[in-house]
Amino acid sequence: MTRPQSHPSGSGPKTLAALRRRVFELASTEDRPEPVFDLLCRYVEERFPEARCTATMVSAADHSLRLIAAPSLPAPLREALATVHPDSTVGLSPISAATGEAAITRNVVNDPRWRQHREQVLAAGIHAACSYAILGARLDPERGRHSLPPRVLGTIDAYLDAPGEPSVALVDLLQTVTILASAALQSLESKDRIRRQRSFDQLTGLPNRRLFGVELERALEEADPRRDRLALLLLDLDHFKNLNDTVGYATGDALLRAAADRLAELRRPGELVARLGDDDFAVLMSDARNGEGIEARARQILQTMRMPYDFSGQALAVTSSAGVSLYPWDGRDAATILRSAEKALGAAKRRGRNCLQQYAATLGTADFDTLQLKTSLQMALTEGELEIEYQPIIESGTGRIHAVEALSVWQHPTRGRLPAARFIPLAEETGLIRQIGEQVLAAGCTQASAWQRLGDRPVQISLNVSANQFQDPDFVDLVRDALERSGLPGESLILEITERTATTDAGQAAIILRRLADMGVRIALDDFGTGYSSMGQLKRLAIHWLKIDRSFVRGLPHDQDNRAITRAILAMAEALRLTVVAEGIETPDEASFLTGAGCELLQGYLYSRAVRADNISELVATGEPLAPQGP
């Protein structure tokens, strides 16, 4: 039987060196393995006319052997051998793939492995065959690339015109070809892996921000604003960082994978689901003609996402916030419609999270207002517009001032007095928080030192420390310098940190707190009860004060839950010999309950709002108790 020439024009590589160069050229320029394997098979056939060379490749999906090159094999036989299951007893390639070793048929007539296709094989003039596995390195991240047994990537097979063993020269060439094939396949795999790393999230397998941006731009380019309607849903897992810090990154990653799986299962035809980063996900809906339907769809996604996740029998419930923008109303290009969805998501978070917000033009007004404040905050530092006010912390038994908390305020030239809650988050975003913190630390210590000389007993000053400040390698030295310059004893300085700051990196936090305690500085855990710290963690940290969050004070003694929580905190503090401050007290009933329950220190509008330093100086000098103020 005649067969087509491998290279009718004689344009194929003439030497092994030329073949090697051509293989690597194809591997670097092609995205598919077929051209490489076709070249290798034709090279074998040109040198050994009695052999017909084929190549198979292991499918990643089901591990079957897929025929990807067979330049001289008759069409009926190509179809019969197109896909061979790895457990099949048909032919030789499953054997060499399973064992990694050569498989040989000396005579097709009496070899049972060819029973199923014997007539077709003999009709093609084939009487013997051999198969050699293409082996590739197996990556072991712990022990090195080659420490595990090699994996089978495919096979190189030769079908011979006459019975008998393949010649030594043919075997040598086939073995050389398997090495070249292995190098080419692994090069193609690396290229594909790099493409996937660039386009897909490695943790969840979802498209990443880059690929999502490309697909969003393509969808918008193809959309007709007169006819087509698209919706972009941005979704964020609520308080994920707090949860991650508490349960650990392994569980956090498992939660992200589970959340991604849920979104993928919810995906409808024509929709694209992506992970944009951290706990941020996106869903692009390509058919959004019905606005009410889109809202219902988004709420269905949120409802499904908040269902508890099961981790080894332990249920973990996490809510989500979402923002929606619609094409063409909220933007006609990718940047605008994405920005609109981000504004809507931000509005959902400001509303308290666990909700859906659709974009409206008025949402941009607040964002512009925030942008203006950010840009003028640096000027405020330079011009001295940031000031410090002080709120007394009184002793529940005597009403006398025990300490004062320093609170930053911004005397804005056009907006008037802005409280810390309005601009401190912006300072954290812009990186100015450390500069503000240093100024407050220095000024607060100086002022407290002056108060030490006014009254008959020292008054402590309490300063809030942001996570950025606390993690600054120079923070302890800055505190020491402020104390030395002001002459304030370390025992008169209280630094307030949040539970989140104390537990994010508990080991490093313990070291910093111990260094501060060695200087006599007192540490207060602010907003206690809203985080995830445990008694065990508190015992390991140099903590001296607990400040009960105002959300647990509100409504006492009538709120049964807050009553129970407050008593539990007081009992735990007593067991650990910690001082407790209740903040946010606004009513006599709240103060009466807390005093009766054994809370030592009280703070809130019932006694005094934050006032200027000279007002505190008068109170310290006289030593008079602070009486509760009327409503």
N, C-alpha and C positions, 0 to 999 in steps of 0.2 A: 504494500500500500504506500502510495506517495504521500508526502506531507509537505506543507509549505516551508519555504526557507525561513530560517530565523531572522536573518538580516539580508533581504534580497539585494540591497544596494551595497552590502559589505561595509556599512557605516558603524558597526558595533566595535567595542573596544578590542584591541588586538592582543593586549597583554594583561596579566593580572594587575600590574601597577595601574594601567589605564582603566581597568574595570573598577579598581578600588577608588580611584579619583572620581569616576563617573557616578558611582554609588553614593559617595558622600556629597557630590554636587546635587543629585536628585533629593537626597535626604534633607538637604538644607533649603531647597526651593519648593519641594512638593509638600502637600499636606496629607497625601494618601500613600499607602504602601504599594499599591498596584504597579506604578511605573518602575519602582526599584526591583520588585520581584520579577516582572516581565523581562527586564534587562538581564538579571542573573540567570533566569531559565534559558534565555536565548544564547547567552554566552556558553553555557554547558552544552547545549545542542550543537553549536557550531564546532566545538572541539571534539564532540563524541556523537557523530551522526546516528549511531545505533541506539542512542538514548533520547527519550522524550522527557523533558524536565517539567515538573510542576511545583507549586508552592502552596501551602495552606497556612492559615493564621488562626490562632485561638481566639474565639469570640469572648469578649468581656462579659457579655450578657448571660450566656448559658454554657460557656466553655466548649462549645462545639468547634470542629475544625472546618473553616470556611475556605474553599478553593479560591485563591485570588490571582493566580497566574498559571496558565497552561497553554502556551502558544501553539503547540503542535498536537494537542490531544483532540480527537474527534469530538464534535458537538454532543452526540448522545452520551459519550463517556464523561464529558465535562459536566453535563447535567446530572448524571448518576452520582458523581463524586462531589457535587457542589457544596454540600453540607453533610458532615459525618459527625454523629454524636460521639462524645469521648468514650462512652461505654460500648460502642459498636464493635462487632467482630468482623466488619467488612474492611478489607484492604489492610495496608501496613501503617498508615499514618496514625491511627489511634494507638497502635502498639508503641511506636517510637515516641509519641507524645506522652504516653502514660509512663514509660520507663526512662525516657531521656536517652535511650541507647538505640543503636541501629537495628532495623528490622529488614530481613531479606527473604524474598521468595525466589527460589532457584528455578521453579517450574510452576507456572500458573495452573497447568492441567491438573496436578495432584495436590495443590495447596488449598485446604478447606477455607482459608480466609478469603478466597476469591469466588466462593460458590455462588454468591448472589449476582455478581457481575461477570462471571467467567466468559459467557458467550460474547458480551460486548468487548471485553478485554482482548480475547483471542481474535475477534473480528477486526480489531484495530491493529493486529499484527504484533501484539505484545505477549511475550512468553516468560518474562522474568521482571522482578521489580526490587527496589530497595528504598528505604526511607530513613532520613536522618533528622533528629530533633534540632530545632533552633533554640538554643538556651540563652537566657538573659539573667543578669544579676538581680538578686532579690534584696531590696532595701531593708536593713535592720537599723532603726534609728538609735538603738542602744549600743549595739556592738560593732557597727560599721557596715558598709555597703555589701561586702562579700561574705559576711559571716554566716548567712543562711544558705541552704541548698538552692541551686539555681532554679528558676522557673522556666517552663516551656512556653515559648512564644508562638511556635508553629512548627512546620516541617518542610524540608526540601526532599522531593521524591523523584526518582528516575525510573522510567518504564523502558525495558530493554527488548530489542527485536528478537533475541535468541535466548534459549534457556541457559542457565548457568550463573556463576558468581559475577558480580560487577568487577571490572578490572581494577587493579590497584591505583592506576592513574585516575580513573573516574571517581573512585572513592576519595582519593586525596582532594580532587577538585570539589566534590560535593561537600566535603567537610570544610574546605576553605569558604565555599559559598554560604554555608550556614553561619560562619563567623561574620562575614560581611552582612548577611541578612540580619543577624542579631544586632550589630552596631547600627544599622539603618533603622530598624524598628525601635530601638531604645532612643535613638535621636528623635524620631518622630513622636515617641511617647513624651519625651522631655518638652518638645515644642508644644504638644497638646496640653501638657501639664501647666506650662507657663501661660498658655492662652487661657486655661481655666482659672488659674490663679489671678490673672488680670481681669477676668470677667465674672467669676463666680466666688461667692463667699465660701471660705474654706471650712467654716464651722457648720453652716446650715446647708450648703449646696445650692442656695438660692442665687439668682443673679445679684451682683453687687452694684454699688452706686454707679460705677463706670458703665457697665452694660445697660443698667436701667436708664441712664441718661441717653445713651445711644438709641435705645428702643423708644424712649419717650419722644426724642427729636424726630425719629422716623415716623412714628404714629402721627405727630402733629403736622409733619410735612405732607403726609398722605391725606390728612383730614381736610374736608371742605367745610368752612365755617357756616355755609348756608344750609348744609345738610347733616353733617356729622356732629355728634355730641360725645365728649370724653369726660371721664371723672377721674381725679387723682385723690386717693385716700392715703394719708400719712398716719401711721399708727405708732404709738410709743408705749412701752410697758411702764406703768406707774411705779415710781420709787425703786426702779430696778437696781440702781447703784447701792442703795441702802441694803436691799435684800442680798445683793452679791457680797457685800462686805460682811454680812451676818452669816449666811449659810455656806459661804465659800465659793470660789470660782468654778470648781468642778460642777456643783449643783447649778450655779448660774448659767454655765455653758449648756448643761442639760436642759435647763428651762428654755434657753434661746432656741435650741434645736427642736424642742417640743412645740414651741410657739410657731416656729417656721413650718413644721410639719402640718400644724392645724391650718395655717394660712394656705399652704399648698393644697390641702384637701378641700378647702373652701373655694379654690380657684375655679372659675367657670371658663368655658371655651372663649378665647379671645382676650382673656385677662392676663396680666403680667404681675407676678408677685416677686418682690426683691427685698433684700436686707441692705439698708443704706449705711448701717454702721451701728455699733453698740446695740441698743435695744430698739432701734428705729427700723420700721418696715414700711413698705409702700405697696399699694395695689393700684394698678392702672386698669380702669374699666373702659372698654372700647365702645360699648353701646349704652350711652347714658341719656337717651331721649326723654326718659321719664324721671323728673327731678324727685318726685316722691318715692319712686322705686329705688333710686340711688340712695336716698336717706334710709329707707328700710333695709337695703342691702348692707349699708355701712353699720347700722345698728345690729343686724344679724351677726356680722363679723365681730363686733365688740362683745356681744352676748356670748358667742362661742369662745372667744379668747379669755373671758373671765371665769369660765368653768374650771374647777380645780384640776391641777396636774398631779398625777400619781408618781411619786418617786419612792420606790421600794416600800410601798404600802403607806407612805406618808403623803397626805394631801397638802398641796400648796396652791393657794388661790392668788392670782395676780390680776388686777384690773388694768385697763388700757385707756388711753386718751387718743382721740383721732381728730384730724382736720381734713376737710374736703374742699377741693377747688374744681370748678367746672370749665371745660372748653366749649365755646369760645368766650364766655362771659368774663371769666376771671383771668384770662391770659391766652394769647395765641402763639406764644413761643415757650420753649421748655423752661427757660429761666424764670419767666413771669409766672407761669402756672404752678411751678414748684415753689416759688416764693409765696404765692398766695396760699397754698396748702400749708406751708410752714407757719404762716401767720395765724391761720385757723387753728392749727395744732397748739400754738402758743396760747391762743385765747382759751382753748379747752383746758389747758393746764391751769391758767389763772382762775378759771371758774371752779377749780377744786378737783380737777382730773376725773377719771372714770366717766367721761362724757364725750359727745360728738359735737363738733363746731363746724359749720359751713362758712366759707370765706364770705366776707362782706367788705365793701370798700372802707367802712368805718374802722375796721380792725387795723388798717394801715396807719390811722391817725395816731393811735397809742404807740405803735412801733416808732413812728417818726419822732414822737415826743421823747421816747426813751433814747433814741439816737442823739437828739439834741443834748440831753442830760449827760450822756457819755462823753460827748465832745467837749462839754464845758466843765467836766469834773477836774481835769488837769489844771485848768485855769483857776478853779476854786482853791486848789491846794496852793498854787503860787500866790494868789491874792489874799490868802488867809480867810476865805469865806467859811471854812469849816471850823466850828466851835465845839466846845464840850459843855454839856449840862450834866447835872448830877442828881440822881434819885436816891433818897435815903432808904436804908434798910434798918428797920428798928427792932429792938428787943421786945418780944411779945409780952414779957412780964412787966417791964418798966416804961416802955414807950420811948426810951432814949435811943439816939442814933448809935448803932453799932458799926455800920459801914455805909458807904455810898457807892453806887454803881455809876461809872462814867459812860455817858452816851453821846455819840457824835451827832451833831445837827449841822445842816447846811443853811446858812443865811444867804439864800439865792437873791441876786440883785433884782430880779423881776418876779420871781415866784414866791418870795418870802421864805418862811421857815420850812425846811424839808426834814422830816425825821430820818433816822438812820435806815429804817426799813425801805425808804424810797431810793436811797443811793448806794448803800453798802453792797447789795447784789451786783450793781453795775460796776462798782470798784473791783469786785472779785472777777468779773468778766474781763475788765480792761487791764488787770494786773496792778492797779493802783492801791489795792488793799494793804499791801505791805508798807507802802509809804504812809498811808493813813494810820495804820497800826503803830508804826514807829513814833509818829507825832503824838498820838494819844497816849502811848506808853510813857514817853518823856514828860509830856505836860501833866498827865495824871499823877505820876510819882512826885513831881515838883509841887503840885498843889496839895497833895496828901501830906507831904513833909511839912508844908506851912501850917496845915491844920493840926499837926502833932503838937505844935507849940502854943496853940490857942486854948485847948480844953484841959480838963483834969485827967483825961485818959486818952490813949491813942484811938484814932478812928481809922479803920481799914478802908482801902479803896479797891473796888472790884472793876476789872477791865475785861472786855470781851476779846477773845483771840480767835481769829478765823483759822480755818484749816490750812490755808496758804501760809499764814504767819507761823503757825505751829510747826509746819514741815520745813521751814527755812533752816538750813544748817546753822545759821548764825543766831537763831532766835534766843537761845539761852544766854549767849554773850550779850545780846542787846538788852535783855532783862537785867543782867548783872550791871551793865554799864549805866542803865537808867537809875538803878538803886544807888550806885556809888555816886553818881553826879548829883542826885537829889538829896542824898543822906537819909533816904527812907529805909527803915528796917525791913528786911525781907518778910517778917511776920505780918507787916501791915499791908502787904500787896496780895490781892486775890486775883487769880487769872481764871476766867470762865471759858471752858471749852465745851463743845457739844458731845453727846454720846457718839455720834458718827466720827468725830475727829479722834476720840479716844480709842475707838475700836477698829478703825480702818486698817491700821498697821499696829496691832496691840503691842507687839514686841518693841518696836521703835518708840511708840508712845510711852511705854513704861520706862524706858531709858531717859527720855526727855523729862518726864514728870519727876523722876527720882533726882535728876540733876537740879531741877527747880526746887524741890523739897529740901535738898541739902543746903540751899541758900535761905531756907526759912519761908519761901513763898508758899502760900496756900492755893490749892486748886479746887475750883468749883465745877461740878458737872451740870451744865445748863440744860434747860428744857427736859429735865429728867422724866422718864416715863414714855417719851415719844420715840425712843430708839430701841435698840435690841441688846443693850448691855445686861449682863447677868450678875448675880451676887459674886460668882466666882471671878468674873473679870474685875469687879470693883475691888475685891480683896487683893488682886495682883497689882493694882494701880495706886499711886500715891494721891488719893483723892481725900479731900477734907470736908467739902461742902456738897450737898445735893440741892439743886434748885427745882422745886416741883413746878412743872409746866403749868401755865395759867389755864390751859384747857381742862385740867383736873381740879382747879380751884373754883372755876365758874359754876355757880349754882349750889355750892355747899351751904348748908348741910342737906339740902332737899334732894339733890341728885344722888340716887342710891349708888350708882356705879362709881361716880367720882369720890363718894364717901369711902367706899371700900378700897379704891386704889390709893387714896391719900393715906389711909390708916396703914395699908401694907407698906408703903414707902417709908413712913415714919418708923414702923417696926423694924424694917430692914436697916434703916440708918442707925437706929439705936443699937442693934446687934453689932454693927460695924463701927460704932462710935464715930459717926459722921454728924456734922451739923446740917440742919435742914432749913432752907429758906423757901417760903411760899411766895411766889410772885404773881402779880396780876390781881391783887386783892382790891375789890371795889365796893364791897358791902360789909356792914357790921356783922351780919350773920356769918359771912365767910371768915372774918377775923375771929369771931367768937368760937366757932367750931375748931379752927386750927389751933388757937391758943389752948383750948380745952383738950385737944388731942395730943398736945405736947410739942407743937412746932415752935422752935426757939426764935426764929427770925421771920419778919413779915415785910413785904414790899408791895406797893401798889398805889393807885390813885386815891384810895381811901385815906392815906396818910399824906402823900405829896406826889405831885407830878415831878418830872425832872426840872430842876431849876438851875440858875446860874451859880457860880462858885461863891459869890459874896453872900447869897442867901444861906448857903450851907455854913459859911464861916460864922454867921450870927448864931445859928443853932448850936454849933460846936462850942462857941465861946460861952454861951449861957448854960449849956448842958440841960436845957429844958426838954421834957418829953414832948413828943409829937402826938397831939390828940387827933383822933379820927375826924375827918372833915365831913360836912354835910353833903347831901346829894346835889 
